[in-house]
Amino acid sequence: MSITPNIPPNAPPSNESYVYEPAPTPRWIPLVIVVLFLGVGALIYIGYNSRTQLQYALAQSNNHADVLSKELEQTNSRVALLRAQLDVTSQKLGLTQAELAHARTMAQQIEQEQQDSDAKLVAQIGQVQQEDAAKIGQVTTDLTGAKSDIAATKKDLDDTKKSLTTAVGDLNQHGVLIARNGEELEVLKHLNDRNIYDFKLTKSKQPQHVGPVQIVLHGVDPKHYKFDMTVIADDKSIDKKDRNVDEPMQFYVRGVRAPYELVVMEVTKNGVNGYLSTPKETGGPAPSGAANLGGGATAPASAPAAAVPASAPAAANNPPGPPRSQ
């Protein structure tokens, strides 16, 4: 825009001076300047804010990267550990497979050995059965012979039993079977109705045990077949003085109803041989009222008085049998 006045070209020169004033500034220019200033400030603020947010996000990203790095390291460590464990497990698995193969081989060997053993056992059983059959036949034959021998032995025993001597007891005055030698003593044992304790006593001042009792042999007279002794039973001493061989000497003990019987079969130079016979069963208290045995202790006080049978020998203390030479 020009501020020079418009003068016509044909106008005469004028001496008047003219003052030209500039035109006023438009109002919109300051407004534009303010708007521009505010825009620049807004841009600066937005740039700073964006920068701050970017720095914070970068810091967060760096921290997250550090965390991820640490987790990656831990994961790598775990992977390494798992790989090592996997290697060890693989080695063990290989060893276990080898052991299983060895175990299968051993099982097959054991099964084969068991089959061989079973076969041998079956063969041995067959052989044993054959041997048993032969032995059974032999045993049957032997049993038949044994039955004949038993029958013969029983007959001999019955015959020998008949040969046993019957003597009268010095307490109950009943006839009792006595043995006068070793053969008859064996027969008496086989009767199995009483306990038999055979003995060989020598002269002594000390008691000698015979079955459940004790005996002290004081003296012997082999020429006249006599002897003196003391029997100790139930803490009682029973004297047997001037007794003869083959003479049944009876005495009672507590708790037994039947009497004990003592028989001397032989008188030697220094002792006697004989046996003690005791009942097998025990019962109530022994009978009382029995006679004194040679001046020693008396029998218990409940023994029934037994009368001498009419058929008993006159001299009860003189037993039958072959006479003794004097």
PyMOL commands that set and color helices and strands:
alter all, ss='L'
color gray80, all
select helices_A, chain A and resi 28-162+182-191
alter helices_A, ss='H'
color red, helices_A
select strands_A, chain A and resi 165-168+175-178+194-202+208-210+213-221+226-233+236-244+249-251+260-267+271-279
alter strands_A, ss='S'
color yellow, strands_A
deselect
rebuild
show_as cartoon
